[in-house]
Amino acid sequence: MTMPSVFARMAVARDTVAVVSDPHEIANVMGEEGINYILEDSRKAPMKIFLGYPLVCRPHHSNQQEQYWIQ
């Protein structure tokens, strides 16, 4: 996995102007903190990055059965 700003630099060099990304895996692993990190890094990108927003995530490291809601 690469950060959005790093990916964007490579993609812009190949004439890509925008992407749509689904960050559900980062949400599953890191929860809200991970989503916020991806959002902040996306703002540094030299292109438009549109992110879907996962409604529910369950961290892999949790043995609990509850669902974690991102607000």
N, CA, C and O atoms as a printed pandas DataFrame, in Angstrom:
     atom_number atom_name residue_name chain_id  residue_number  x_coord  y_coord  z_coord
0              1         N          MET        A               1    0.846   -1.172    0.000
1              2        CA          MET        A               1    0.000    0.000    0.000
2              3         C          MET        A               1    0.891    1.234    0.000
3              4         O          MET        A               1    1.943    1.260    0.639
4              5         N          THR        A               2    0.460    2.235   -0.713
5              6        CA          THR        A               2    1.198    3.497   -0.741
6              7         C          THR        A               2    0.265    4.630   -0.325
7              8         O          THR        A               2   -0.954    4.529   -0.461
8              9         N          MET        A               3    0.836    5.673    0.168
9             10        CA          MET        A               3    0.038    6.818    0.606
10            11         C          MET        A               3   -0.546    7.540   -0.610
11            12         O          MET        A               3    0.061    7.524   -1.681
12            13         N          PRO        A               4   -1.717    8.173   -0.463
13            14        CA          PRO        A               4   -2.344    8.867   -1.591
14            15         C          PRO        A               4   -1.443    9.910   -2.245
15            16         O          PRO        A               4   -1.435   10.019   -3.471
16            17         N          SER        A               5   -0.696   10.668   -1.475
17            18        CA          SER        A               5    0.160   11.705   -2.063
18            19         C          SER        A               5    1.284   11.102   -2.903
19            20         O          SER        A               5    1.666   11.676   -3.923
20            21         N          VAL        A               6    1.814    9.962   -2.491
21            22        CA          VAL        A               6    2.873    9.287   -3.252
22            23         C          VAL        A               6    2.290    8.697   -4.533
23            24         O          VAL        A               6    2.858    8.860   -5.613
24            25         N          PHE        A               7    1.148    8.008   -4.407
25            26        CA          PHE        A               7    0.481    7.470   -5.584
26            27         C          PHE        A               7    0.159    8.580   -6.581
27            28         O          PHE        A               7    0.355    8.415   -7.785
28            29         N          ALA        A               8   -0.334    9.703   -6.080
29            30        CA          ALA        A               8   -0.734   10.817   -6.951
30            31         C          ALA        A               8    0.442   11.350   -7.759
31            32         O          ALA        A               8    0.291   11.649   -8.943
32            33         N          ARG        A               9    1.607   11.472   -7.139
33            34        CA          ARG        A               9    2.775   11.949   -7.879
34            35         C          ARG        A               9    3.113   11.027   -9.045
35            36         O          ARG        A               9    3.479   11.493  -10.124
36            37         N          MET        A              10    2.991    9.717   -8.827
37            38        CA          MET        A              10    3.272    8.764   -9.904
38            39         C          MET        A              10    2.175    8.808  -10.967
39            40         O          MET        A              10    2.468    8.743  -12.161
40            41         N          ALA        A              11    0.925    8.917  -10.545
41            42        CA          ALA        A              11   -0.202    8.903  -11.484
42            43         C          ALA        A              11   -0.251   10.174  -12.329
43            44         O          ALA        A              11   -0.546   10.111  -13.522
44            45         N          VAL        A              12    0.033   11.322  -11.723
45            46        CA          VAL        A              12    0.027   12.594  -12.466
46            47         C          VAL        A              12    1.075   12.571  -13.579
47            48         O          VAL        A              12    0.858   13.137  -14.650
48            49         N          ALA        A              13    2.183   11.934  -13.329
49            50        CA          ALA        A              13    3.228   11.826  -14.353
50            51         C          ALA        A              13    2.746   11.032  -15.574
51            52         O          ALA        A              13    3.346   11.090  -16.648
52            53         N          ARG        A              14    1.655   10.294  -15.384
53            54        CA          ARG        A              14    1.077    9.507  -16.479
54            55         C          ARG        A              14   -0.274   10.067  -16.913
55            56         O          ARG        A              14   -1.124    9.346  -17.435
56            57         N          ASP        A              15   -0.453   11.360  -16.687
57            58        CA          ASP        A              15   -1.629   12.121  -17.139
58            59         C          ASP        A              15   -2.946   11.755  -16.452
59            60         O          ASP        A              15   -4.011   11.980  -17.027
60            61         N          THR        A              16   -2.904   11.207  -15.260
61            62        CA          THR        A              16   -4.118   10.955  -14.486
62            63         C          THR        A              16   -4.463   12.228  -13.722
63            64         O          THR        A              16   -3.593   12.831  -13.093
64            65         N          VAL        A              17   -5.717   12.636  -13.772
65            66        CA          VAL        A              17   -6.108   13.890  -13.116
66            67         C          VAL        A              17   -6.964   13.679  -11.875
67            68         O          VAL        A              17   -7.098   14.593  -11.062
68            69         N          ALA        A              18   -7.553   12.478  -11.711
69            70        CA          ALA        A              18   -8.402   12.205  -10.544
70            71         C          ALA        A              18   -8.536   10.700  -10.360
71            72         O          ALA        A              18   -8.423    9.929  -11.314
72            73         N          VAL        A              19   -8.778   10.298   -9.119
73            74        CA          VAL        A              19   -9.048    8.888   -8.807
74            75         C          VAL        A              19  -10.143    8.814   -7.754
75            76         O          VAL        A              19  -10.385    9.767   -7.014
76            77         N          VAL        A              20  -10.796    7.665   -7.705
77            78        CA          VAL        A              20  -11.776    7.367   -6.659
78            79         C          VAL        A              20  -11.201    6.200   -5.869
79            80         O          VAL        A              20  -10.798    5.192   -6.448
80            81         N          SER        A              21  -11.164    6.335   -4.565
81            82        CA          SER        A              21  -10.559    5.319   -3.720
82            83         C          SER        A              21  -11.538    4.863   -2.645
83            84         O          SER        A              21  -12.345    5.645   -2.142
84            85         N          ASP        A              22  -11.450    3.591   -2.309
85            86        CA          ASP        A              22  -12.266    3.018   -1.240
86            87         C          ASP        A              22  -11.327    2.620   -0.104
87            88         O          ASP        A              22  -10.677    1.578   -0.184
88            89         N          PRO        A              23  -11.247    3.428    0.945
89            90        CA          PRO        A              23  -10.283    3.157    2.014
90            91         C          PRO        A              23  -10.788    2.194    3.095
91            92         O          PRO        A              23  -10.433    2.339    4.265
92            93         N          HIS        A              24  -11.614    1.212    2.710
93            94        CA          HIS        A              24  -12.196    0.341    3.737
94            95         C          HIS        A              24  -11.150   -0.494    4.467
95            96         O          HIS        A              24  -11.332   -0.809    5.643
96            97         N          GLU        A              25  -10.061   -0.859    3.797
97            98        CA          GLU        A              25   -9.044   -1.664    4.477
98            99         C          GLU        A              25   -8.328   -0.875    5.571
99           100         O          GLU        A              25   -8.079   -1.399    6.657
100          101         N          ILE        A              26   -8.002    0.372    5.285
101          102        CA          ILE        A              26   -7.369    1.183    6.332
102          103         C          ILE        A              26   -8.346    1.398    7.489
103          104         O          ILE        A              26   -7.938    1.456    8.649
104          105         N          ALA        A              27   -9.635    1.515    7.170
105          106        CA          ALA        A              27  -10.646    1.652    8.220
106          107         C          ALA        A              27  -10.744    0.377    9.047
107          108         O          ALA        A              27  -10.896    0.438   10.267
108          109         N          ASN        A              28  -10.657   -0.778    8.390
109          110        CA          ASN        A              28  -10.720   -2.048    9.121
110          111         C          ASN        A              28   -9.552   -2.216   10.074
111          112         O          ASN        A              28   -9.707   -2.768   11.163
112          113         N          VAL        A              29   -8.385   -1.743    9.668
113          114        CA          VAL        A              29   -7.184   -1.948   10.473
114          115         C          VAL        A              29   -6.981   -0.840   11.498
115          116         O          VAL        A              29   -6.652   -1.113   12.653
116          117         N          MET        A              30   -7.179    0.432   11.074
117          118        CA          MET        A              30   -6.842    1.552   11.951
118          119         C          MET        A              30   -8.032    2.390   12.400
119          120         O          MET        A              30   -7.874    3.298   13.217
120          121         N          GLY        A              31   -9.215    2.098   11.880
121          122        CA          GLY        A              31  -10.403    2.820   12.315
122          123         C          GLY        A              31  -10.398    4.279   11.888
123          124         O          GLY        A              31   -9.841    4.635   10.849
124          125         N          GLU        A              32  -11.019    5.107   12.693
125          126        CA          GLU        A              32  -11.169    6.526   12.383
126          127         C          GLU        A              32   -9.819    7.233   12.247
127          128         O          GLU        A              32   -9.659    8.111   11.399
128          129         N          GLU        A              33   -8.867    6.857   13.067
129          130        CA          GLU        A              33   -7.528    7.467   12.997
130          131         C          GLU        A              33   -6.901    7.242   11.619
131          132         O          GLU        A              33   -6.285    8.150   11.060
132          133         N          GLY        A              34   -7.055    6.041   11.075
133          134        CA          GLY        A              34   -6.520    5.736    9.753
134          135         C          GLY        A              34   -7.207    6.528    8.655
135          136         O          GLY        A              34   -6.550    7.020    7.738
136          137         N          ILE        A              35   -8.528    6.657    8.743
137          138        CA          ILE        A              35   -9.277    7.433    7.755
138          139         C          ILE        A              35   -8.844    8.894    7.800
139          140         O          ILE        A              35   -8.640    9.512    6.755
140          141         N          ASN        A              36   -8.705    9.445    8.989
141          142        CA          ASN        A              36   -8.262   10.837    9.109
142          143         C          ASN        A              36   -6.863   11.032    8.537
143          144         O          ASN        A              36   -6.584   12.056    7.913
144          145         N          TYR        A              37   -5.992   10.065    8.742
145          146        CA          TYR        A              37   -4.637   10.138    8.196
146          147         C          TYR        A              37   -4.669   10.148    6.663
147          148         O          TYR        A              37   -3.964   10.935    6.031
148          149         N          ILE        A              38   -5.484    9.275    6.073
149          150        CA          ILE        A              38   -5.616    9.218    4.615
150          151         C          ILE        A              38   -6.214   10.521    4.082
151          152         O          ILE        A              38   -5.769   11.024    3.051
152          153         N          LEU        A              39   -7.206   11.066    4.765
153          154        CA          LEU        A              39   -7.803   12.333    4.332
154          155         C          LEU        A              39   -6.770   13.455    4.335
155          156         O          LEU        A              39   -6.682   14.222    3.377
156          157         N          GLU        A              40   -5.999   13.552    5.399
157          158        CA          GLU        A              40   -4.987   14.605    5.492
158          159         C          GLU        A              40   -3.920   14.434    4.407
159          160         O          GLU        A              40   -3.509   15.411    3.782
160          161         N          ASP        A              41   -3.479   13.209    4.188
161          162        CA          ASP        A              41   -2.453   12.983    3.166
162          163         C          ASP        A              41   -3.004   13.266    1.768
163          164         O          ASP        A              41   -2.272   13.759    0.910
164          165         N          SER        A              42   -4.267   12.965    1.527
165          166        CA          SER        A              42   -4.885   13.217    0.215
166          167         C          SER        A              42   -4.906   14.701   -0.126
167          168         O          SER        A              42   -4.873   15.072   -1.300
168          169         N          ARG        A              43   -4.959   15.532    0.877
169          170        CA          ARG        A              43   -4.968   16.987    0.636
170          171         C          ARG        A              43   -3.633   17.480    0.073
171          172         O          ARG        A              43   -3.579   18.560   -0.515
172          173         N          LYS        A              44   -2.573   16.719    0.242
173          174        CA          LYS        A              44   -1.251   17.092   -0.270
174          175         C          LYS        A              44   -1.063   16.672   -1.728
175          176         O          LYS        A              44   -0.079   17.054   -2.362
176          177         N          ALA        A              45   -1.991   15.897   -2.253
177          178        CA          ALA        A              45   -1.837   15.307   -3.586
178          179         C          ALA        A              45   -1.985   16.351   -4.686
179          180         O          ALA        A              45   -2.785   17.278   -4.558
180          181         N          PRO        A              46   -1.220   16.207   -5.766
181          182        CA          PRO        A              46   -1.307   17.136   -6.895
182          183         C          PRO        A              46   -2.431   16.772   -7.878
183          184         O          PRO        A              46   -2.364   17.128   -9.054
184          185         N          MET        A              47   -3.453   16.070   -7.400
185          186        CA          MET        A              47   -4.603   15.697   -8.221
186          187         C          MET        A              47   -5.815   15.538   -7.320
187          188         O          MET        A              47   -5.679   15.566   -6.097
188          189         N          LYS        A              48   -6.977   15.375   -7.891
189          190        CA          LYS        A              48   -8.196   15.156   -7.114
190          191         C          LYS        A              48   -8.254   13.699   -6.673
191          192         O          LYS        A              48   -8.115   12.788   -7.489
192          193         N          ILE        A              49   -8.459   13.490   -5.387
193          194        CA          ILE        A              49   -8.650   12.140   -4.856
194          195         C          ILE        A              49   -9.990   12.139   -4.137
195          196         O          ILE        A              49  -10.183   12.842   -3.145
196          197         N          PHE        A              50  -10.900   11.345   -4.652
197          198        CA          PHE        A              50  -12.226   11.212   -4.057
198          199         C          PHE        A              50  -12.244    9.930   -3.245
199          200         O          PHE        A              50  -11.930    8.857   -3.759
200          201         N          LEU        A              51  -12.612   10.043   -1.973
201          202        CA          LEU        A              51  -12.617    8.883   -1.086
202          203         C          LEU        A              51  -14.042    8.511   -0.711
203          204         O          LEU        A              51  -14.855    9.367   -0.363
204          205         N          GLY        A              52  -14.328    7.214   -0.787
205          206        CA          GLY        A              52  -15.563    6.720   -0.205
206          207         C          GLY        A              52  -15.397    6.739    1.300
207          208         O          GLY        A              52  -14.269    6.750    1.794
208          209         N          TYR        A              53  -16.467    6.742    2.024
209          210        CA          TYR        A              53  -16.369    6.776    3.484
210          211         C          TYR        A              53  -17.029    5.541    4.072
211          212         O          TYR        A              53  -18.254    5.426    4.027
212          213         N          PRO        A              54  -16.253    4.611    4.623
213          214        CA          PRO        A              54  -16.837    3.399    5.202
214          215         C          PRO        A              54  -17.752    3.750    6.368
215          216         O          PRO        A              54  -17.390    4.546    7.234
216          217         N          LEU        A              55  -18.919    3.161    6.385
217          218        CA          LEU        A              55  -19.860    3.439    7.469
218          219         C          LEU        A              55  -19.544    2.643    8.721
219          220         O          LEU        A              55  -19.754    3.123    9.836
220          221         N          VAL        A              56  -19.046    1.445    8.546
221          222        CA          VAL        A              56  -18.755    0.574    9.676
222          223         C          VAL        A              56  -17.389   -0.046    9.453
223          224         O          VAL        A              56  -17.050   -0.453    8.341
224          225         N          CYS        A              57  -16.613   -0.115   10.516
225          226        CA          CYS        A              57  -15.351   -0.845   10.402
226          227         C          CYS        A              57  -15.152   -1.671   11.659
227          228         O          CYS        A              57  -15.605   -1.300   12.742
228          229         N          ARG        A              58  -14.487   -2.766   11.504
229          230        CA          ARG        A              58  -14.170   -3.646   12.632
230          231         C          ARG        A              58  -12.661   -3.906   12.578
231          232         O          ARG        A              58  -12.188   -4.564   11.651
232          233         N          PRO        A              59  -11.910   -3.408   13.541
233          234        CA          PRO        A              59  -10.457   -3.627   13.528
234          235         C          PRO        A              59  -10.123   -5.120   13.556
235          236         O          PRO        A              59  -10.762   -5.883   14.281
236          237         N          HIS        A              60   -9.129   -5.538   12.773
237          238        CA          HIS        A              60   -8.723   -6.933   12.730
238          239         C          HIS        A              60   -8.156   -7.406   14.064
239          240         O          HIS        A              60   -8.279   -8.578   14.419
240          241         N          HIS        A              61   -7.546   -6.504   14.785
241          242        CA          HIS        A              61   -6.880   -6.895   16.026
242          243         C          HIS        A              61   -7.848   -7.085   17.182
243          244         O          HIS        A              61   -7.437   -7.489   18.269
244          245         N          SER        A              62   -9.127   -6.800   16.964
245          246        CA          SER        A              62  -10.114   -6.916   18.036
246          247         C          SER        A              62  -10.722   -8.311   18.047
247          248         O          SER        A              62  -11.060   -8.856   16.997
248          249         N          ASN        A              63  -10.856   -8.876   19.217
249          250        CA          ASN        A              63  -11.533  -10.165   19.363
250          251         C          ASN        A              63  -13.004   -9.976   19.697
251          252         O          ASN        A              63  -13.744  -10.951   19.827
252          253         N          GLN        A              64  -13.423   -8.753   19.832
253          254        CA          GLN        A              64  -14.808   -8.464   20.183
254          255         C          GLN        A              64  -15.688   -8.548   18.948
255          256         O          GLN        A              64  -15.203   -8.413   17.825
256          257         N          GLN        A              65  -16.967   -8.768   19.153
257          258        CA          GLN        A              65  -17.906   -8.912   18.047
258          259         C          GLN        A              65  -18.648   -7.620   17.741
259          260         O          GLN        A              65  -19.440   -7.576   16.800
260          261         N          GLU        A              66  -18.409   -6.557   18.523
261          262        CA          GLU        A              66  -19.119   -5.304   18.272
262          263         C          GLU        A              66  -18.649   -4.687   16.969
263          264         O          GLU        A              66  -17.558   -4.983   16.480
264          265         N          GLN        A              67  -19.493   -3.820   16.412
265          266        CA          GLN        A              67  -19.105   -3.050   15.246
266          267         C          GLN        A              67  -18.711   -1.664   15.727
267          268         O          GLN        A              67  -19.297   -1.132   16.670
268          269         N          TYR        A              68  -17.722   -1.088   15.078
269          270        CA          TYR        A              68  -17.224    0.219   15.442
270          271         C          TYR        A              68  -17.729    1.224   14.428
271          272         O          TYR        A              68  -17.405    1.134   13.244
272          273         N          TRP        A              69  -18.511    2.171   14.881
273          274        CA          TRP        A              69  -19.096    3.169   13.989
274          275         C          TRP        A              69  -18.212    4.400   13.961
275          276         O          TRP        A              69  -17.817    4.920   15.005
276          277         N          ILE        A              70  -17.908    4.858   12.768
277          278        CA          ILE        A              70  -17.132    6.085   12.593
278          279         C          ILE        A              70  -18.108    7.240   12.530
279          280         O          ILE        A              70  -19.052    7.211   11.741
280          281         N          GLN        A              71  -17.898    8.249   13.342
281          282        CA          GLN        A              71  -18.808    9.379   13.376
282          283         C          GLN        A              71  -18.158   10.585   12.731
283          284         O          GLN        A              71  -18.768   11.652   12.660
